[in-house]
């Protein structure tokens, strides 16, 4: 079975960071062809860091990851492959071999899958990693989705139209989605409690006229497992990646510094260079308004499963 992997890449300093290089190299273990679609002004040192067997393609910085994936899929002739993967460089991992992930998912009766899924906005596979099986790759729904795509410059609109829209299009065509990470009942209990805490802080930061409505609505919205359950990466890598945004913004107040400390101890090879990357790029990524707020008091932290 032939597999194509297309990875989106960006670095504000034109580097190819260690975590990105390791992810690209790991993809070569499960894919016959790996394309890295980069919008970064890559340095000579960055070019030298691209792993063997990985094809680097530079493109204009338009349309976020989705338009990069479209360009890579078109360039590679994705219809010729039995399996297609799209992913990006926004996470550290995999913390287990991709082969283990793919073998596990081969036993599950799903048509397309990701490492995680969420019900935020609508039920969808989180787009930082998605795999499509042969019958989805060659479906009319898949072709229509990518053929109709145009560059969108607003991040929220990209999420709504393309991240949520991709799963919605395929679900509407009758395909089933799944994810490698499976929430246990205890995970769900902990995530819900942490989400309530996040919602209380986030609502407080909204404009005065919308605070009450936000406080009523936000606690009942679904959570993002990559943020609410990021520490499940330390539970035998049940969650096999850690998002850089979680380490950078810590939206659920897990204590990103502690999480990074523990991850470096448990997975030293996977996290080598990650702290330096976060420090190097810190001034390029400002804190988002709904992710501010302090950690819960010690008594509440115990209740929230910290």
C-alpha positions in Angstrom: 0.0 0.0 0.0 1.5 3.3 -1.1 1.4 6.2 1.3 1.9 9.9 0.7 2.6 12.3 3.6 2.5 16.1 3.2 3.8 18.2 6.1 3.3 21.9 6.5 6.2 23.9 7.9 6.9 27.4 9.1 9.6 29.0 11.2 9.9 32.7 11.8 13.7 32.6 11.7 13.9 30.4 8.7 15.1 27.4 10.7 14.2 23.7 10.5 13.8 23.0 14.2 14.8 19.7 15.7 11.3 18.7 16.5 10.2 19.4 12.9 13.1 17.4 11.5 12.4 14.5 13.8 8.7 14.5 12.7 9.6 14.5 9.1 12.1 11.7 9.5 9.5 9.7 11.5 7.1 10.0 8.6 9.5 8.4 6.2 9.1 5.2 8.3 5.4 4.9 7.2 5.2 6.9 4.0 6.7 6.2 0.5 6.9 9.9 -0.2 7.2 12.8 2.3 6.8 16.4 1.1 7.5 19.3 3.4 5.8 22.4 2.2 7.6 25.3 3.8 6.7 29.0 3.9 9.9 29.9 5.9 12.8 31.8 4.4 15.1 28.8 5.0 18.8 29.3 5.8 21.6 27.0 4.6 21.7 25.5 8.0 18.0 24.7 7.8 18.3 23.1 4.4 21.1 20.9 5.8 18.7 19.8 8.6 16.1 18.3 6.3 16.3 14.5 6.8 17.2 12.1 4.0 14.2 10.9 2.0 12.3 14.1 2.6 11.4 16.4 -0.3 11.4 20.1 0.6 9.2 22.5 -1.4 9.1 26.2 -0.7 5.9 28.1 -1.3 4.4 31.6 -0.6 3.1 32.2 2.9 -0.6 32.3 2.0 -3.6 30.2 3.1 -2.2 28.7 6.2 -1.5 25.0 6.4 -4.5 23.9 4.4 -3.4 25.7 1.2 0.1 24.2 1.7 -1.4 20.8 1.9 -3.5 21.5 -1.2 -0.3 22.5 -3.1 1.5 19.4 -1.9 -1.3 17.0 -2.7 -1.6 18.5 -6.2 2.1 18.4 -6.8 2.4 14.8 -5.7 -0.7 13.6 -7.6 -2.4 12.3 -4.4 -5.0 10.2 -6.3 -2.2 7.8 -7.2 -1.7 6.8 -3.6 -3.5 4.3 -1.4 -3.2 6.3 1.7 -2.6 10.0 2.3 -1.4 11.9 5.5 -1.5 15.6 6.1 0.2 17.0 9.1 2.2 20.0 10.3 5.1 21.0 12.6 3.0 22.3 15.4 3.6 19.4 17.8 6.4 17.4 19.5 6.3 13.8 18.6 5.4 11.2 17.8 6.3 9.8 21.3 5.7 6.3 20.0 6.7 5.1 16.5 4.2 6.1 13.8 4.2 2.4 12.8 2.6 1.6 16.2 0.0 4.3 15.6 -0.8 3.1 12.0 -1.0 -0.6 13.1 -3.4 0.3 15.9 -5.6 2.4 13.5 -5.6 -0.4 10.9 -7.6 -2.5 13.4 -10.3 0.2 13.8 -13.2 0.4 11.3 -12.8 4.1 10.3 -12.3 5.7 7.0 -10.2 8.7 8.0 -8.6 9.4 11.3 -6.4 11.7 13.3 -4.3 11.5 16.5 -7.2 13.3 18.3 -10.8 14.4 17.7 -12.9 17.0 19.3 -16.5 18.2 19.3 -15.6 21.9 19.5 -17.6 23.9 16.8 -18.6 20.5 15.4 -17.3 16.9 15.5 -14.0 16.7 13.6 -10.5 15.3 13.5 -8.0 17.9 14.6 -6.1 18.8 11.5 -2.5 18.8 12.8 -2.5 15.1 11.7 -5.1 13.4 9.5 -4.8 10.1 7.6 -7.2 9.2 4.7 -7.7 5.6 3.6 -7.7 4.6 -0.1 -11.5 4.9 -0.7 -11.6 8.3 0.9 -8.6 9.5 -1.2 -10.3 8.6 -4.4 -13.8 9.8 -3.4 -15.7 12.6 -5.1 -16.1 14.3 -1.8 -12.3 14.4 -1.2 -11.7 15.8 -4.7 -14.4 18.5 -4.4 -13.1 19.6 -1.0 -9.5 20.2 -2.2 -10.5 21.5 -5.7 -12.7 24.2 -4.3 -10.2 25.5 -1.8 -9.0 29.1 -2.0 -6.5 30.9 0.3 -8.1 32.3 3.5 -6.1 34.8 5.6 -8.1 34.6 8.8 -7.2 31.8 11.2 -10.7 31.5 12.7 -12.2 31.3 9.2 -9.7 28.6 8.2 -10.6 26.5 11.2 -14.3 26.8 10.5 -14.2 26.4 6.7 -11.4 23.9 6.3 -10.5 22.1 9.6 -14.1 21.6 10.7 -15.3 21.6 7.1 -13.0 18.7 6.0 -14.5 16.3 8.5 -18.0 17.7 7.9 -17.6 17.1 4.1 -16.4 13.5 4.6 -18.9 12.7 7.3 -21.6 14.1 5.0 -20.4 11.7 2.3 -21.0 8.8 4.7 -17.5 8.2 5.9 -16.6 7.4 9.5 -13.9 9.2 11.5 -11.8 8.1 14.4 -8.7 9.0 16.4 -5.7 7.2 18.0 -6.2 8.9 21.3 -9.2 7.5 23.1 -10.6 9.4 26.1 -11.4 7.2 29.1 -14.2 8.1 31.5 -11.7 9.4 33.9 -10.1 11.5 31.1 -13.5 13.0 30.4 -14.2 13.8 34.0 -10.8 15.6 34.4 -11.1 17.4 31.1 -14.6 18.7 31.9 -13.4 20.0 35.3 -10.4 21.7 33.7 -12.6 23.1 31.0 -14.9 24.7 33.6 -11.9 26.4 35.2 -10.7 27.6 31.8 -14.2 28.9 30.9 -14.5 30.9 34.2 -11.2 32.6 33.5 -11.8 33.2 29.8 -15.3 34.6 30.3 -13.9 37.1 32.9 -11.6 38.5 30.1 -14.3 39.1 27.6 -15.7 42.6 27.0 -18.0 43.7 29.8 -21.1 43.5 27.6 -20.5 39.8 26.7 -19.2 38.4 30.0 -22.4 37.1 31.4 -23.4 35.4 28.1 -19.9 33.9 27.8 -20.0 32.7 31.4 -23.3 30.9 30.7 -22.2 29.4 27.3 -18.5 28.6 27.5 -18.5 26.0 30.3 -20.9 23.8 28.3 -18.8 23.9 25.1 -16.6 20.9 24.2 -12.9 21.0 25.1 -9.7 20.7 23.1 -8.1 17.5 24.2 -4.6 18.7 23.1 -4.9 21.4 25.8 -7.2 20.0 28.4 -5.5 16.5 28.5 -1.9 17.4 27.4 -0.5 15.6 30.4 -1.8 12.3 29.0 1.3 12.3 26.9 3.1 11.3 30.2 0.7 8.4 30.7 2.6 5.9 28.5 2.2 8.3 25.5 -1.6 7.5 25.2 -1.7 10.9 23.7 1.4 10.5 21.5 2.2 14.2 20.9 2.4 17.5 22.7 1.3 20.7 21.0 3.7 23.6 21.1 0.9 26.0 21.6 0.0 24.2 24.9 3.6 24.6 26.1 3.6 28.2 24.9 0.1 29.4 26.1 -1.0 26.8 28.6 -4.7 27.6 28.1 -5.9 25.2 30.7 -3.3 26.2 33.2 -1.7 22.8 33.5 1.6 24.3 34.4 3.4 24.2 31.0 6.8 24.6 32.6 6.3 21.5 34.8 4.8 19.6 31.8 7.9 20.4 29.7 10.2 19.5 32.6 8.6 16.0 33.0 8.4 15.5 29.2 12.1 16.2 28.8 12.9 13.6 31.5 10.5 10.9 30.1 11.2 11.6 26.4 14.7 13.2 26.2 15.3 12.5 22.5 11.8 13.7 21.4 12.1 17.0 23.4 15.7 17.8 22.7 15.8 21.4 21.4 12.1 22.1 22.2 12.8 24.5 25.1 15.3 26.4 22.9 12.8 26.6 20.1 10.1 28.0 22.5 12.5 30.6 23.9 13.8 31.6 20.4 10.3 32.2 19.1 8.6 33.5 22.3 8.5 37.2 21.1 6.8 36.2 17.9 3.8 34.6 19.6 1.8 36.8 21.9 -0.5 35.6 24.6 -4.1 35.2 23.3 -6.8 37.0 25.3 -8.8 33.9 26.3 -5.7 32.1 27.5 -4.7 34.4 30.3 -5.2 33.7 33.9 -3.3 32.2 36.8 -3.1 28.5 37.9 -5.8 27.2 40.2 -5.0 27.1 44.0 -3.4 23.9 45.3 -6.7 22.6 46.7 -8.5 23.1 43.4 -5.6 21.7 41.4 -6.1 18.3 43.2 -9.7 18.3 42.2 -8.8 19.1 38.6 -6.4 16.1 38.4 -3.1 18.1 38.3 
